[in-house]
């Protein structure tokens, strides 16, 4: 199964993000990811919030994928956090998210945005991956799971 280490930047992994709202969680990850991706943090935050207002980005099973297209990017970039406490991202299953991936994609390359979202969805759809991310002890273990180095053969 495709690893995400080319998409989720190593410096953009937060093992425990203690946000109390969707807005606060998005702000925290945007503040980390935007400088690493070389884009304006405020502009990225505003773009993600605008997208979030269209519909919740909770995908179910405790996973949220807020995302937006942002000027200045040439390739998609993402950040990951474990949320503690879990936050409501309006998932169809009603479950709050404790795993969050924030995706920023080039504004002028919609296809890249959709491909990156599809990759993230396929990856996080797997129960074994979600469990390993929840059990990971820190940033290095999380990076290993995201990089496909701790994958098991029991893919769902």
Backbone as JSON Lines, residues from 0, in Angstrom:
{"i":0,"aa":"X","n":[0.86,-1.18,0.0],"ca":[0.0,0.0,0.0],"c":[0.89,1.23,0.0]}
{"i":1,"aa":"X","n":[0.49,2.26,-0.73],"ca":[1.32,3.44,-0.91],"c":[1.61,4.19,0.37]}
{"i":2,"aa":"X","n":[2.88,4.42,0.61],"ca":[3.3,5.2,1.76],"c":[3.04,6.68,1.5]}
{"i":3,"aa":"X","n":[3.05,7.45,2.57],"ca":[2.75,8.88,2.47],"c":[3.93,9.77,2.82]}
{"i":4,"aa":"X","n":[5.14,9.18,2.92],"ca":[6.27,9.99,3.37],"c":[6.69,11.06,2.36]}
{"i":5,"aa":"X","n":[6.21,10.98,1.12],"ca":[6.47,12.05,0.17],"c":[5.42,13.16,0.25]}
{"i":6,"aa":"X","n":[4.33,12.89,0.94],"ca":[3.22,13.83,1.04],"c":[3.18,14.51,2.41]}
{"i":7,"aa":"X","n":[3.29,13.71,3.47],"ca":[3.29,14.26,4.83],"c":[4.73,14.6,5.19]}
{"i":8,"aa":"X","n":[4.97,15.88,5.42],"ca":[6.32,16.35,5.68],"c":[6.78,15.93,7.08]}
{"i":9,"aa":"X","n":[8.02,15.44,7.21],"ca":[8.51,14.94,8.5],"c":[8.41,15.97,9.63]}
{"i":10,"aa":"X","n":[8.64,17.23,9.34],"ca":[8.55,18.26,10.37],"c":[7.13,18.68,10.7]}
{"i":11,"aa":"X","n":[6.15,18.04,10.04],"ca":[4.75,18.41,10.21],"c":[3.94,17.26,10.82]}
{"i":12,"aa":"X","n":[4.53,16.64,11.83],"ca":[3.85,15.55,12.54],"c":[3.76,15.94,14.01]}
{"i":13,"aa":"X","n":[2.53,15.91,14.53],"ca":[2.29,16.28,15.93],"c":[1.7,15.06,16.64]}
{"i":14,"aa":"X","n":[2.49,14.4,17.5],"ca":[2.01,13.2,18.17],"c":[0.81,13.41,19.09]}
{"i":15,"aa":"X","n":[0.69,14.62,19.65],"ca":[-0.46,14.91,20.52],"c":[-0.79,16.39,20.41]}
{"i":16,"aa":"X","n":[-1.89,16.68,19.74],"ca":[-2.34,18.06,19.59],"c":[-3.54,18.27,20.5]}
{"i":17,"aa":"X","n":[-3.38,19.12,21.49],"ca":[-4.42,19.36,22.48],"c":[-5.27,20.56,22.08]}
{"i":18,"aa":"X","n":[-5.95,20.46,20.95],"ca":[-6.87,21.51,20.5],"c":[-8.25,21.23,21.06]}
{"i":19,"aa":"X","n":[-9.04,22.3,21.21],"ca":[-10.39,22.11,21.75],"c":[-11.47,22.35,20.71]}
{"i":20,"aa":"X","n":[-11.08,22.74,19.5],"ca":[-12.06,22.98,18.44],"c":[-11.44,22.66,17.09]}
{"i":21,"aa":"X","n":[-12.31,22.48,16.12],"ca":[-11.87,22.24,14.75],"c":[-11.01,23.4,14.26]}
{"i":22,"aa":"X","n":[-11.44,24.61,14.51],"ca":[-10.71,25.81,14.09],"c":[-9.32,25.84,14.71]}
{"i":23,"aa":"X","n":[-9.23,25.54,15.98],"ca":[-7.94,25.57,16.69],"c":[-7.0,24.48,16.14]}
{"i":24,"aa":"X","n":[-7.53,23.3,15.86],"ca":[-6.71,22.22,15.31],"c":[-6.2,22.58,13.92]}
{"i":25,"aa":"X","n":[-7.07,23.13,13.1],"ca":[-6.67,23.55,11.75],"c":[-5.61,24.65,11.83]}
{"i":26,"aa":"X","n":[-5.81,25.61,12.72],"ca":[-4.83,26.69,12.9],"c":[-3.48,26.14,13.29]}
{"i":27,"aa":"X","n":[-3.45,25.24,14.26],"ca":[-2.18,24.69,14.74],"c":[-1.43,23.96,13.64]}
{"i":28,"aa":"X","n":[-2.12,23.11,12.89],"ca":[-1.44,22.37,11.82],"c":[-1.06,23.26,10.65]}
{"i":29,"aa":"X","n":[-1.88,24.24,10.34],"ca":[-1.55,25.18,9.27],"c":[-0.3,25.98,9.64]}
{"i":30,"aa":"X","n":[-0.2,26.41,10.89],"ca":[0.96,27.17,11.34],"c":[2.25,26.35,11.23]}
{"i":31,"aa":"X","n":[2.15,25.05,11.36],"ca":[3.31,24.17,11.23],"c":[3.61,23.88,9.75]}
{"i":32,"aa":"X","n":[2.57,23.53,9.0],"ca":[2.76,23.08,7.61],"c":[3.1,24.2,6.64]}
{"i":33,"aa":"X","n":[2.42,25.31,6.73],"ca":[2.58,26.38,5.74],"c":[4.04,26.83,5.57]}
{"i":34,"aa":"X","n":[4.76,27.14,6.66],"ca":[6.16,27.55,6.47],"c":[7.02,26.44,5.85]}
{"i":35,"aa":"X","n":[6.77,25.2,6.23],"ca":[7.52,24.09,5.66],"c":[7.25,23.93,4.16]}
{"i":36,"aa":"X","n":[6.01,24.25,3.76],"ca":[5.62,24.14,2.36],"c":[5.94,25.41,1.57]}
{"i":37,"aa":"X","n":[6.36,26.47,2.27],"ca":[6.72,27.71,1.61],"c":[5.56,28.59,1.21]}
{"i":38,"aa":"X","n":[4.46,28.51,1.96],"ca":[3.3,29.35,1.67],"c":[2.89,30.14,2.91]}
{"i":39,"aa":"X","n":[2.08,31.17,2.7],"ca":[1.6,32.03,3.77],"c":[0.64,31.28,4.69]}
{"i":40,"aa":"X","n":[0.96,31.25,5.97],"ca":[0.15,30.5,6.93],"c":[-1.27,31.05,7.04]}
{"i":41,"aa":"X","n":[-1.41,32.38,7.08],"ca":[-2.75,32.97,7.21],"c":[-3.62,32.66,5.99]}
{"i":42,"aa":"X","n":[-3.02,32.79,4.8],"ca":[-3.76,32.48,3.58],"c":[-4.16,31.01,3.51]}
{"i":43,"aa":"X","n":[-3.26,30.14,3.93],"ca":[-3.57,28.7,3.94],"c":[-4.68,28.41,4.94]}
{"i":44,"aa":"X","n":[-4.59,28.99,6.13],"ca":[-5.61,28.8,7.16],"c":[-6.98,29.26,6.66]}
{"i":45,"aa":"X","n":[-7.02,30.45,6.06],"ca":[-8.29,30.97,5.54],"c":[-8.86,30.06,4.45]}
{"i":46,"aa":"X","n":[-8.0,29.54,3.58],"ca":[-8.47,28.65,2.51],"c":[-9.04,27.35,3.08]}
{"i":47,"aa":"X","n":[-8.37,26.79,4.08],"ca":[-8.86,25.55,4.69],"c":[-10.19,25.81,5.41]}
{"i":48,"aa":"X","n":[-10.29,26.91,6.13],"ca":[-11.54,27.24,6.83],"c":[-12.69,27.44,5.84]}
{"i":49,"aa":"X","n":[-12.4,28.11,4.74],"ca":[-13.43,28.34,3.73],"c":[-13.93,26.99,3.19]}
{"i":50,"aa":"X","n":[-13.01,26.08,2.91],"ca":[-13.39,24.75,2.43],"c":[-14.18,23.99,3.5]}
{"i":51,"aa":"X","n":[-13.77,24.12,4.74],"ca":[-14.42,23.43,5.85],"c":[-15.87,23.89,6.02]}
{"i":52,"aa":"X","n":[-16.14,25.17,5.7],"ca":[-17.5,25.7,5.82],"c":[-18.45,25.07,4.8]}
{"i":53,"aa":"X","n":[-17.91,24.58,3.68],"ca":[-18.75,23.93,2.66],"c":[-19.34,22.64,3.17]}
{"i":54,"aa":"X","n":[-18.53,21.84,3.84],"ca":[-18.98,20.6,4.48],"c":[-17.86,20.09,5.36]}
{"i":55,"aa":"X","n":[-18.25,19.36,6.38],"ca":[-17.26,18.81,7.3],"c":[-16.31,17.87,6.57]}
{"i":56,"aa":"X","n":[-15.09,17.79,7.06],"ca":[-14.08,16.95,6.43],"c":[-13.76,15.71,7.25]}
{"i":57,"aa":"X","n":[-14.65,15.36,8.18],"ca":[-14.51,14.1,8.88],"c":[-14.89,12.99,7.91]}
{"i":58,"aa":"X","n":[-14.0,12.02,7.72],"ca":[-14.26,10.96,6.75],"c":[-14.76,9.68,7.42]}
{"i":59,"aa":"X","n":[-14.83,9.69,8.73],"ca":[-15.3,8.52,9.47],"c":[-14.16,7.76,10.12]}
{"i":60,"aa":"X","n":[-14.51,6.85,11.0],"ca":[-13.54,6.02,11.71],"c":[-12.52,6.85,12.5]}
{"i":61,"aa":"X","n":[-12.92,8.05,12.93],"ca":[-12.04,8.88,13.73],"c":[-10.99,9.64,12.95]}
{"i":62,"aa":"X","n":[-11.2,9.81,11.63],"ca":[-10.23,10.49,10.77],"c":[-10.86,11.75,10.18]}
{"i":63,"aa":"X","n":[-10.08,12.85,10.18],"ca":[-10.49,14.09,9.52],"c":[-9.41,14.49,8.53]}
{"i":64,"aa":"X","n":[-9.84,15.01,7.38],"ca":[-8.91,15.45,6.33],"c":[-9.26,16.84,5.83]}
{"i":65,"aa":"X","n":[-9.09,17.86,6.66],"ca":[-9.29,19.22,6.15],"c":[-8.27,19.5,5.05]}
{"i":66,"aa":"X","n":[-8.71,20.25,4.04],"ca":[-7.85,20.46,2.88],"c":[-8.26,21.71,2.12]}
{"i":67,"aa":"X","n":[-7.32,22.21,1.31],"ca":[-7.61,23.36,0.46],"c":[-6.53,23.49,-0.59]}
{"i":68,"aa":"X","n":[-6.9,24.16,-1.67],"ca":[-5.94,24.54,-2.7],"c":[-5.4,25.93,-2.35]}
{"i":69,"aa":"X","n":[-4.07,26.07,-2.42],"ca":[-3.41,27.27,-1.94],"c":[-2.43,27.78,-3.0]}
{"i":70,"aa":"X","n":[-2.47,29.06,-3.31],"ca":[-1.5,29.64,-4.25],"c":[-0.07,29.51,-3.72]}
{"i":71,"aa":"X","n":[0.86,29.3,-4.62],"ca":[2.27,29.27,-4.23],"c":[2.86,27.88,-4.09]}
{"i":72,"aa":"X","n":[2.02,26.86,-4.05],"ca":[2.52,25.49,-3.96],"c":[2.74,24.92,-5.36]}
{"i":73,"aa":"X","n":[3.74,24.07,-5.48],"ca":[3.96,23.36,-6.75],"c":[3.58,21.89,-6.62]}
{"i":74,"aa":"X","n":[3.59,21.37,-5.39],"ca":[3.17,19.99,-5.12],"c":[2.35,19.97,-3.84]}
{"i":75,"aa":"X","n":[1.47,18.98,-3.69],"ca":[0.72,18.87,-2.44],"c":[1.64,18.62,-1.25]}
{"i":76,"aa":"X","n":[1.24,19.11,-0.09],"ca":[1.97,18.9,1.16],"c":[0.95,18.69,2.27]}
{"i":77,"aa":"X","n":[1.29,17.83,3.22],"ca":[0.34,17.5,4.28],"c":[1.04,17.46,5.64]}
{"i":78,"aa":"X","n":[0.22,17.61,6.67],"ca":[0.65,17.49,8.06],"c":[-0.27,16.48,8.73]}
{"i":79,"aa":"X","n":[0.21,15.87,9.81],"ca":[-0.57,14.87,10.54],"c":[-0.53,15.18,12.03]}
{"i":80,"aa":"X","n":[-1.66,14.94,12.69],"ca":[-1.7,15.09,14.15],"c":[-2.66,14.06,14.74]}
{"i":81,"aa":"X","n":[-2.32,13.63,15.94],"ca":[-3.28,12.89,16.76],"c":[-3.91,13.91,17.68]}
{"i":82,"aa":"X","n":[-5.23,13.96,17.67],"ca":[-5.97,14.95,18.44],"c":[-6.36,14.37,19.8]}
{"i":83,"aa":"X","n":[-6.07,15.11,20.85],"ca":[-6.43,14.69,22.2],"c":[-6.86,15.92,22.98]}
{"i":84,"aa":"X","n":[-8.16,16.12,23.11],"ca":[-9.27,15.19,22.85],"c":[-9.67,15.16,21.37]}
{"i":85,"aa":"X","n":[-10.46,14.14,21.04],"ca":[-11.0,14.03,19.69],"c":[-11.93,15.21,19.42]}
{"i":86,"aa":"X","n":[-12.04,15.6,18.14],"ca":[-12.82,16.79,17.76],"c":[-13.83,16.42,16.68]}
{"i":87,"aa":"X","n":[-15.0,17.03,16.76],"ca":[-16.06,16.8,15.78],"c":[-15.73,17.51,14.46]}
{"i":88,"aa":"X","n":[-15.53,16.72,13.4],"ca":[-15.33,17.26,12.06],"c":[-16.51,16.88,11.16]}
{"i":89,"aa":"X","n":[-17.67,16.63,11.78],"ca":[-18.91,16.35,11.06],"c":[-18.82,15.13,10.14]}
{"i":90,"aa":"X","n":[-18.25,14.05,10.66],"ca":[-18.14,12.81,9.88],"c":[-19.52,12.19,9.73]}
{"i":91,"aa":"X","n":[-19.7,11.47,8.64],"ca":[-20.98,10.85,8.37],"c":[-21.34,9.8,9.43]}
{"i":92,"aa":"X","n":[-20.32,9.18,10.06],"ca":[-20.6,8.19,11.1],"c":[-20.78,8.85,12.48]}
{"i":93,"aa":"X","n":[-20.67,10.19,12.54],"ca":[-20.89,10.91,13.78],"c":[-19.74,10.82,14.78]}
{"i":94,"aa":"X","n":[-18.71,10.1,14.43],"ca":[-17.59,9.9,15.35],"c":[-16.62,11.08,15.27]}
{"i":95,"aa":"X","n":[-16.19,11.6,16.44],"ca":[-15.19,12.67,16.41],"c":[-13.84,12.13,15.94]}
{"i":96,"aa":"X","n":[-13.02,13.02,15.4],"ca":[-11.73,12.62,14.85],"c":[-10.64,12.72,15.9]}
{"i":97,"aa":"X","n":[-9.84,11.66,15.99],"ca":[-8.63,11.71,16.81],"c":[-7.38,11.63,15.93]}
{"i":98,"aa":"X","n":[-7.57,11.39,14.63],"ca":[-6.49,11.4,13.65],"c":[-6.82,12.46,12.61]}
{"i":99,"aa":"X","n":[-5.89,13.37,12.36],"ca":[-6.15,14.48,11.43],"c":[-5.01,14.65,10.46]}
{"i":100,"aa":"X","n":[-5.35,14.76,9.19],"ca":[-4.39,15.07,8.15],"c":[-4.84,16.37,7.51]}
{"i":101,"aa":"X","n":[-3.95,17.34,7.45],"ca":[-4.24,18.61,6.8],"c":[-3.49,18.63,5.47]}
{"i":102,"aa":"X","n":[-4.23,18.8,4.39],"ca":[-3.64,18.78,3.05],"c":[-3.73,20.16,2.4]}
{"i":103,"aa":"X","n":[-2.59,20.63,1.92],"ca":[-2.55,21.84,1.1],"c":[-2.08,21.42,-0.28]}
{"i":104,"aa":"X","n":[-2.78,21.89,-1.31],"ca":[-2.45,21.5,-2.68],"c":[-2.33,22.75,-3.55]}
{"i":105,"aa":"X","n":[-1.61,22.64,-4.67],"ca":[-1.46,23.79,-5.56],"c":[-2.81,24.31,-6.06]}
{"i":106,"aa":"X","n":[-2.97,25.61,-6.05],"ca":[-4.24,26.23,-6.45],"c":[-4.57,25.97,-7.9]}
{"i":107,"aa":"X","n":[-3.55,25.85,-8.74],"ca":[-3.78,25.71,-10.18],"c":[-3.69,24.27,-10.68]}
{"i":108,"aa":"X","n":[-3.68,23.31,-9.75],"ca":[-3.56,21.91,-10.15],"c":[-4.57,21.05,-9.4]}
{"i":109,"aa":"X","n":[-5.83,21.18,-9.81],"ca":[-6.91,20.46,-9.16],"c":[-6.73,18.96,-9.19]}
{"i":110,"aa":"X","n":[-6.16,18.45,-10.26],"ca":[-5.93,17.01,-10.37],"c":[-4.98,16.5,-9.29]}
{"i":111,"aa":"X","n":[-3.94,17.28,-9.0],"ca":[-2.99,16.9,-7.95],"c":[-3.69,16.86,-6.59]}
{"i":112,"aa":"X","n":[-4.58,17.81,-6.36],"ca":[-5.34,17.88,-5.11],"c":[-6.19,16.62,-4.95]}
{"i":113,"aa":"X","n":[-6.92,16.27,-5.99],"ca":[-7.79,15.09,-5.92],"c":[-6.99,13.8,-5.78]}
{"i":114,"aa":"X","n":[-5.87,13.69,-6.47],"ca":[-5.03,12.49,-6.35],"c":[-4.48,12.35,-4.94]}
{"i":115,"aa":"X","n":[-4.04,13.47,-4.35],"ca":[-3.52,13.43,-2.98],"c":[-4.62,13.04,-1.99]}
{"i":116,"aa":"X","n":[-5.81,13.59,-2.16],"ca":[-6.93,13.21,-1.29],"c":[-7.26,11.73,-1.42]}
{"i":117,"aa":"X","n":[-7.23,11.22,-2.65],"ca":[-7.51,9.8,-2.88],"c":[-6.45,8.93,-2.19]}
{"i":118,"aa":"X","n":[-5.2,9.31,-2.29],"ca":[-4.13,8.55,-1.63],"c":[-4.32,8.54,-0.12]}
{"i":119,"aa":"X","n":[-4.62,9.71,0.44],"ca":[-4.84,9.79,1.88],"c":[-6.04,8.93,2.29]}
{"i":120,"aa":"X","n":[-7.11,9.0,1.52],"ca":[-8.31,8.22,1.83],"c":[-8.03,6.73,1.82]}
{"i":121,"aa":"X","n":[-7.33,6.26,0.79],"ca":[-6.99,4.83,0.72],"c":[-6.14,4.4,1.91]}
{"i":122,"aa":"X","n":[-5.18,5.22,2.26],"ca":[-4.27,4.9,3.36],"c":[-5.02,4.82,4.69]}
{"i":123,"aa":"X","n":[-5.81,5.85,4.97],"ca":[-6.49,5.92,6.27],"c":[-7.75,5.07,6.35]}
{"i":124,"aa":"X","n":[-8.16,4.48,5.26],"ca":[-9.29,3.57,5.25],"c":[-8.93,2.26,5.97]}
{"i":125,"aa":"X","n":[-7.66,1.96,6.05],"ca":[-7.19,0.69,6.61],"c":[-7.22,0.7,8.14]}
{"i":126,"aa":"X","n":[-7.98,-0.22,8.74],"ca":[-8.05,-0.27,10.21],"c":[-6.69,-0.52,10.86]}
{"i":127,"aa":"X","n":[-5.83,-1.33,10.24],"ca":[-4.52,-1.61,10.83],"c":[-3.65,-0.35,10.89]}
{"i":128,"aa":"X","n":[-3.74,0.48,9.87],"ca":[-2.97,1.73,9.85],"c":[-3.47,2.67,10.95]}
{"i":129,"aa":"X","n":[-4.79,2.82,11.03],"ca":[-5.34,3.71,12.06],"c":[-4.93,3.24,13.46]}
{"i":130,"aa":"X","n":[-4.98,1.95,13.69],"ca":[-4.61,1.41,15.0],"c":[-3.13,1.66,15.29]}
{"i":131,"aa":"X","n":[-2.27,1.44,14.3],"ca":[-0.84,1.67,14.5],"c":[-0.55,3.15,14.79]}
{"i":132,"aa":"X","n":[-1.27,4.04,14.11],"ca":[-1.06,5.46,14.37],"c":[-1.53,5.83,15.77]}
{"i":133,"aa":"X","n":[-2.61,5.24,16.21],"ca":[-3.1,5.53,17.57],"c":[-2.17,4.96,18.64]}
{"i":134,"aa":"X","n":[-1.51,3.84,18.33],"ca":[-0.62,3.18,19.29],"c":[0.82,3.68,19.23]}
{"i":135,"aa":"X","n":[1.18,4.42,18.19],"ca":[2.57,4.87,18.02],"c":[3.01,5.69,19.22]}
{"i":136,"aa":"X","n":[4.26,5.49,19.62],"ca":[4.76,6.14,20.83],"c":[5.22,7.57,20.64]}
{"i":137,"aa":"X","n":[5.54,7.96,19.44],"ca":[6.0,9.32,19.21],"c":[6.17,9.62,17.74]}
{"i":138,"aa":"X","n":[6.81,10.74,17.45],"ca":[6.94,11.23,16.09],"c":[7.66,10.21,15.18]}
{"i":139,"aa":"X","n":[8.72,9.59,15.67],"ca":[9.45,8.62,14.84],"c":[8.59,7.42,14.47]}
{"i":140,"aa":"X","n":[7.83,6.91,15.45],"ca":[6.95,5.77,15.16],"c":[5.84,6.16,14.19]}
{"i":141,"aa":"X","n":[5.29,7.35,14.36],"ca":[4.24,7.83,13.46],"c":[4.81,7.97,12.05]}
{"i":142,"aa":"X","n":[5.99,8.55,11.94],"ca":[6.63,8.71,10.63],"c":[6.88,7.35,9.98]}
{"i":143,"aa":"X","n":[7.26,6.35,10.78],"ca":[7.48,5.01,10.24],"c":[6.18,4.41,9.69]}
{"i":144,"aa":"X","n":[5.07,4.62,10.38],"ca":[3.78,4.11,9.89],"c":[3.4,4.85,8.61]}
{"i":145,"aa":"X","n":[3.51,6.17,8.61],"ca":[3.15,6.96,7.44],"c":[4.05,6.65,6.25]}
{"i":146,"aa":"X","n":[5.29,6.26,6.54],"ca":[6.23,5.92,5.5],"c":[6.13,4.48,5.04]}
{"i":147,"aa":"X","n":[5.18,3.73,5.6],"ca":[4.98,2.34,5.18],"c":[5.96,1.36,5.78]}
{"i":148,"aa":"X","n":[6.73,1.78,6.77],"ca":[7.74,0.91,7.34],"c":[7.2,0.0,8.45]}
{"i":149,"aa":"X","n":[6.0,0.28,8.94],"ca":[5.41,-0.56,9.98],"c":[4.1,-1.17,9.51]}
{"i":150,"aa":"X","n":[3.97,-1.34,8.23],"ca":[2.73,-1.91,7.7],"c":[2.68,-3.4,7.94]}
{"i":151,"aa":"X","n":[1.46,-3.9,8.06],"ca":[1.3,-5.34,8.22],"c":[0.7,-5.91,6.96]}
{"i":152,"aa":"X","n":[0.62,-7.21,6.89],"ca":[0.1,-7.87,5.7],"c":[-1.4,-8.07,5.75]}
{"i":153,"aa":"X","n":[-2.04,-7.66,6.83],"ca":[-3.48,-7.87,6.95],"c":[-4.26,-6.64,6.5]}
{"i":154,"aa":"X","n":[-3.95,-6.13,5.34],"ca":[-4.63,-4.95,4.8],"c":[-6.1,-5.2,4.64]}
{"i":155,"aa":"X","n":[-6.88,-4.17,4.93],"ca":[-8.34,-4.3,4.81],"c":[-8.77,-3.93,3.42]}
